[in-house]
Amino acid sequence: MTKGALISTILGIGAAAGLCTVFVKVSSPYVTVADAQKGGSDVHVMGKVVDHTLQQGAREAKFTITDESGQMPVIYTGPPLTSLASAPKVVVIGSYEQGVFHSDKMLVKCPSKYEAQKGGGGA
């Protein structure tokens, strides 16, 4: 094997290892509320905002989410989200520490304009 081929092989292996490391760090799993409460960082938790739990300020929102496995208090820090109270589902991204899920990223599923048409038949 020539010196150039050896260097190319080593660089290729290094690049592949680097890409794998980045992919693992960037991708975070969706977990249930119960699994999130066991710990872990940068996890995605999907749930519904429990009615009458939302307290929203300028840069922080506190609320409780629920899914089939339980309920969990959330503190979200970031830009205010106007559709949070009416969202059918939210995905909070962060980590669970000291009894609260801390999130600085959130995805809000908007209510569908087609919800009222479900079961109404079609053309």
C-alpha angles and dihedrals in degrees: 000000000000124000091248093051091049092051091047091051093049092048091048092052091047092050092049091050090049092051091049091051092050092047093052092048095046098045114073125183129247108238136178123254090257092052092047090054089059089066138254134137133251095017127153116230120188120201148125123271107247111240116261095010099099116111109173127187133172097282103005138056127191121196144134124250127201137197135164091288101051147284132297135185115237133198111197119193116194144068114341117264114214096194096051097101094053098038115123090208137009132191115212118196120202142065140298115241132164096350097313134087109231114206133178095173128053137173117207121201108217119224109261120243086219095061092093091052095057111116091008094108126239143239 
